Amino acid sequence: MCRSKIFRICLLFSAGYPLFQMTLRLIERTFYYPVSEPVDTFTILDLMFLGIVLAAFVSLYLGREYSDGVIRNKLIIGHSRMSIYLANLLTVTLGAFLMHGIFFLAMFLLGRLYGLPMELGFGELAPAALLGFLFIIAYASIFTMVSMLTASGSVGPVVALIIAFFLMIMGISIYSALSDMYAEIPPELLADPGFNPLASRPKWQQVLFPLLYNALPSSQAMQLMDYVAYAGAAKAGHLSTVVIEPTVFPLLAGTSALYDLLIATFTTAIGILLFRRKDLN
């Protein structure tokens, strides 16, 4: 994988984008806005567009494996279809882990080096970044399934990118709709454990909206960035009325883990089942 051009380009982007973004923040703070916003959330900003990057990386990388005859040659020398599928899934997942890790470290270190305002330390931001690995597992499983079943260097990337944009737009839309709904509800009602803000909505919306809100990786990323922003503001005393309960992050992590692993298990099982029946001639 290290010899793959698309992988090297993705690694370059993972290191180059933080340099561009943090340099831009430094210029803004120096010449335009002396009191700038904290940059804590920038350390996990890649989670917002990670699906698109992984769609391109996984589909192009595995498409090349098909076009170069690597998969067919592995079958000829005796590898099982399941082992080939799982090996490719593991490879692209580890590659994505490396991209995400480089992005987080580059953002954090450049933020510190440039002296930009950061309200949370490494030990407080690292768990949020680690949670991003769960999103990666879900995304990698989805795009591995698509790429292994299309077996086309042109069709695979198109299908994967369409799915990536669809998931991102749907996740952000659901997140925004529910966030706006909660913003209009009086705090005393939200404090009531028995209060259901969707009670007036049709039954299917009461079931579907929370499910998508918690299951879609892009919506999970928005929730995680909100948590980092509010945790930083509460620690700095900028929002004296905001109290970040100790159970918030474990609850978010547990919910994300549940849905992401379910997505990964389901798509991998379907992918292996269909790949076993696929005609590679």
C-alpha positions as CSV (number, residue, x, y, z in Angstrom):
1,M,0.0,0.0,0.0
2,C,2.9,2.4,0.7
3,R,3.7,2.3,-3.0
4,S,0.2,3.4,-4.0
5,K,0.1,6.9,-5.4
6,I,-3.4,7.6,-4.2
7,F,-2.3,6.6,-0.6
8,R,0.6,9.0,-0.8
9,I,-1.6,11.8,-2.0
10,C,-4.0,11.2,0.8
11,L,-1.2,11.3,3.4
12,L,0.1,14.5,1.8
13,F,-3.4,16.0,2.1
14,S,-3.6,14.8,5.8
15,A,-0.4,16.8,6.6
16,G,-0.9,19.6,4.1
17,Y,-4.4,20.7,5.0
18,P,-3.6,21.3,8.7
19,L,-0.6,23.4,7.6
20,F,-2.8,25.5,5.3
21,Q,-5.7,25.8,7.8
22,M,-3.5,26.7,10.8
23,T,-1.4,29.1,8.8
24,L,-4.6,30.8,7.6
25,R,-5.8,31.1,11.3
26,L,-2.4,32.6,12.2
27,I,-2.6,35.2,9.5
28,E,-6.2,36.1,10.5
29,R,-5.2,36.4,14.1
30,T,-2.1,38.5,13.3
31,F,-3.6,41.0,10.9
32,Y,-7.4,40.9,11.2
33,Y,-8.8,39.3,14.4
34,P,-6.4,39.6,17.4
35,V,-8.9,37.8,19.6
36,S,-9.7,34.7,17.5
37,E,-11.8,31.7,18.2
38,P,-10.2,28.6,19.8
39,V,-9.0,26.0,17.3
40,D,-9.7,22.9,19.4
41,T,-12.4,21.6,17.0
42,F,-10.0,21.9,14.0
43,T,-8.0,18.9,15.4
44,I,-10.9,16.6,14.4
45,L,-12.2,18.6,11.5
46,D,-11.2,15.8,9.1
47,L,-14.1,13.7,10.5
48,M,-16.5,15.9,8.6
49,F,-15.1,15.1,5.1
50,L,-13.3,11.8,5.9
51,G,-16.0,9.9,4.1
52,I,-15.3,11.6,0.9
53,V,-11.5,11.1,1.2
54,L,-12.0,7.4,2.1
55,A,-14.4,6.9,-0.8
56,A,-11.8,8.1,-3.2
57,F,-8.9,6.3,-1.5
58,V,-10.5,2.9,-1.1
59,S,-12.2,2.8,-4.5
60,L,-9.1,3.9,-6.4
61,Y,-6.8,1.6,-4.4
62,L,-9.0,-1.5,-4.7
63,G,-9.8,-0.6,-8.3
64,R,-6.1,-0.7,-9.1
65,E,-5.9,-4.1,-7.3
66,Y,-8.5,-5.4,-9.8
67,S,-7.0,-3.8,-12.9
68,D,-3.5,-5.0,-12.1
69,G,-4.8,-8.6,-11.7
70,V,-3.6,-8.7,-8.0
71,I,-6.9,-10.2,-6.8
72,R,-7.1,-12.8,-9.6
73,N,-3.5,-13.8,-8.9
74,K,-4.2,-14.3,-5.2
75,L,-7.0,-16.6,-6.1
76,I,-4.8,-18.6,-8.5
77,I,-2.2,-19.2,-5.8
78,G,-4.8,-20.5,-3.3
79,H,-6.0,-17.6,-1.2
80,S,-9.7,-17.8,-0.3
81,R,-12.1,-15.1,-1.3
82,M,-12.8,-14.3,2.4
83,S,-9.1,-13.9,3.2
84,I,-8.7,-11.6,0.2
85,Y,-11.7,-9.5,1.2
86,L,-10.7,-9.2,4.8
87,A,-7.0,-8.4,4.0
88,N,-8.1,-5.6,1.7
89,L,-10.5,-4.3,4.4
90,L,-7.7,-4.4,7.0
91,T,-5.2,-2.7,4.6
92,V,-7.5,0.3,3.8
93,T,-8.6,0.6,7.4
94,L,-5.0,0.9,8.6
95,G,-4.2,3.3,5.9
96,A,-7.2,5.5,7.0
97,F,-6.1,5.2,10.6
98,L,-2.7,6.6,9.6
99,M,-4.3,9.5,7.7
100,H,-6.5,10.5,10.6
101,G,-3.6,10.2,13.1
102,I,-1.4,12.4,11.0
103,F,-4.2,15.0,10.6
104,F,-4.9,15.2,14.3
105,L,-1.2,15.4,15.3
106,A,-0.4,18.0,12.6
107,M,-3.4,20.2,13.6
108,F,-2.6,20.0,17.3
109,L,1.2,20.5,17.0
110,L,0.8,23.4,14.5
111,G,-1.8,25.0,16.8
112,R,0.6,24.9,19.7
113,L,3.6,26.0,17.5
114,Y,1.7,29.0,16.1
115,G,0.5,29.9,19.6
116,L,-3.2,29.7,18.5
117,P,-5.8,29.6,21.3
118,M,-6.5,26.0,22.4
119,E,-8.6,25.5,25.5
120,L,-8.1,21.7,25.8
121,G,-4.9,19.8,26.2
122,F,-3.7,16.8,24.3
123,G,-5.0,14.4,26.9
124,E,-8.5,15.9,26.6
125,L,-8.5,16.0,22.7
126,A,-6.9,12.6,22.2
127,P,-10.0,10.6,23.2
128,A,-12.1,12.6,20.8
129,A,-9.6,11.8,18.0
130,L,-9.5,8.1,19.0
131,L,-13.3,8.0,18.7
132,G,-12.8,9.0,15.0
133,F,-11.3,5.6,14.5
134,L,-14.7,4.1,14.9
135,F,-16.1,6.3,12.1
136,I,-13.2,5.1,9.9
137,I,-14.1,1.4,10.5
138,A,-17.7,2.1,9.4
139,Y,-16.6,4.1,6.3
140,A,-13.9,1.6,5.3
141,S,-16.3,-1.3,5.5
142,I,-18.9,0.5,3.4
143,F,-16.4,1.5,0.7
144,T,-14.6,-1.8,0.7
145,M,-17.9,-3.5,0.0
146,V,-18.7,-1.1,-2.9
147,S,-15.2,-1.4,-4.4
148,M,-14.9,-5.2,-4.1
149,L,-18.2,-5.7,-5.8
150,T,-17.9,-3.2,-8.6
151,A,-14.4,-4.4,-9.8
152,S,-14.2,-1.3,-12.0
153,G,-11.6,1.5,-11.9
154,S,-14.2,4.0,-13.3
155,V,-17.5,2.8,-11.8
156,G,-16.3,2.1,-8.3
157,P,-15.1,5.6,-7.5
158,V,-18.2,7.2,-8.9
159,V,-20.5,4.9,-6.8
160,A,-18.4,5.3,-3.7
161,L,-18.3,9.1,-4.0
162,I,-22.1,9.3,-4.5
163,I,-22.6,7.2,-1.4
164,A,-20.1,9.4,0.6
165,F,-21.8,12.7,-0.4
166,F,-25.2,11.2,0.3
167,L,-24.2,10.0,3.8
168,M,-22.5,13.3,4.6
169,I,-25.5,15.5,3.4
170,M,-28.0,13.3,5.1
171,G,-26.1,13.2,8.4
172,I,-25.6,17.0,8.5
173,S,-29.2,17.6,7.5
174,I,-30.6,15.3,10.3
175,Y,-28.2,16.8,12.8
176,S,-29.1,20.4,11.9
177,A,-32.9,19.6,11.9
178,L,-32.8,18.0,15.4
179,S,-30.4,20.7,16.7
180,D,-32.7,23.5,15.6
181,M,-35.6,21.7,17.1
182,Y,-33.9,21.4,20.5
183,A,-32.8,25.0,20.3
184,E,-36.4,26.1,20.3
185,I,-37.4,24.1,23.4
186,P,-37.3,25.8,26.8
187,P,-34.5,24.5,29.1
188,E,-36.9,23.4,31.8
189,L,-38.6,21.0,29.3
190,L,-35.3,19.6,28.2
191,A,-34.5,18.9,31.8
192,D,-37.5,16.7,32.2
193,P,-36.5,13.1,31.5
194,G,-39.9,12.2,30.3
195,F,-40.1,14.9,27.7
196,N,-40.0,13.8,24.1
197,P,-39.5,16.6,21.6
198,L,-40.6,14.4,18.7
199,A,-43.9,13.4,20.4
200,S,-45.9,15.5,18.0
201,R,-44.2,14.0,15.0
202,P,-45.4,10.9,13.1
203,K,-44.3,7.6,14.6
204,W,-41.9,6.9,11.7
205,Q,-40.1,10.2,12.4
206,Q,-39.9,9.4,16.1
207,V,-38.1,6.2,15.2
208,L,-36.1,7.2,12.1
209,F,-34.7,10.6,13.1
210,P,-32.9,9.5,16.3
211,L,-31.7,6.4,14.6
212,L,-30.1,8.4,11.7
213,Y,-28.9,11.0,14.2
214,N,-26.9,8.4,16.1
215,A,-26.0,6.0,13.3
216,L,-24.6,8.2,10.5
217,P,-20.9,8.9,10.9
218,S,-21.2,12.5,9.7
219,S,-23.8,13.2,12.3
220,Q,-21.6,11.5,14.9
221,A,-18.8,13.8,13.8
222,M,-21.0,16.9,14.3
223,Q,-21.9,15.7,17.8
224,L,-18.3,15.1,18.6
225,M,-17.2,18.5,17.4
226,D,-20.0,20.1,19.5
227,Y,-18.8,18.2,22.5
228,V,-15.2,19.4,22.0
229,A,-16.3,23.0,21.5
230,Y,-18.6,23.1,24.5
231,A,-16.1,21.3,26.7
232,G,-13.4,23.8,25.8
233,A,-15.7,26.8,26.4
234,A,-16.8,25.4,29.8
235,K,-13.3,24.7,30.9
236,A,-12.2,28.3,29.9
237,G,-15.3,29.7,31.7
238,H,-16.6,31.4,28.6
239,L,-20.0,29.7,29.1
240,S,-20.6,29.7,32.8
241,T,-24.1,28.1,32.3
242,V,-22.8,25.2,30.4
243,V,-21.9,22.1,32.4
244,I,-20.4,19.1,30.6
245,E,-21.5,16.0,32.5
246,P,-18.9,13.3,32.9
247,T,-21.2,10.8,31.2
248,V,-21.6,12.8,28.0
249,F,-18.4,11.5,26.3
250,P,-18.8,7.9,27.4
251,L,-22.4,7.9,26.2
252,L,-21.4,9.4,22.8
253,A,-18.5,7.0,22.5
254,G,-20.8,4.0,23.4
255,T,-23.5,5.0,20.9
256,S,-21.0,5.6,18.1
257,A,-19.2,2.3,18.8
258,L,-22.5,0.4,18.7
259,Y,-23.7,1.8,15.4
260,D,-20.3,1.9,13.7
261,L,-19.6,-1.7,14.6
262,L,-23.0,-2.7,13.5
263,I,-22.5,-1.0,10.1
264,A,-19.1,-2.6,9.8
265,T,-20.4,-6.0,10.6
266,F,-23.4,-5.8,8.3
267,T,-21.6,-4.4,5.3
268,T,-18.6,-6.8,5.7
269,A,-20.9,-9.8,5.9
270,I,-22.9,-8.7,2.9
271,G,-19.7,-7.9,1.0
272,I,-18.1,-11.3,1.7
273,L,-21.3,-13.1,0.8
274,L,-21.6,-11.4,-2.6
275,F,-17.9,-11.4,-3.3
276,R,-17.8,-15.2,-3.0
277,R,-20.4,-15.4,-5.8
278,K,-18.8,-12.7,-8.0
279,D,-17.5,-13.8,-11.4
280,L,-13.9,-12.4,-11.7
281,N,-13.3,-13.6,-15.2
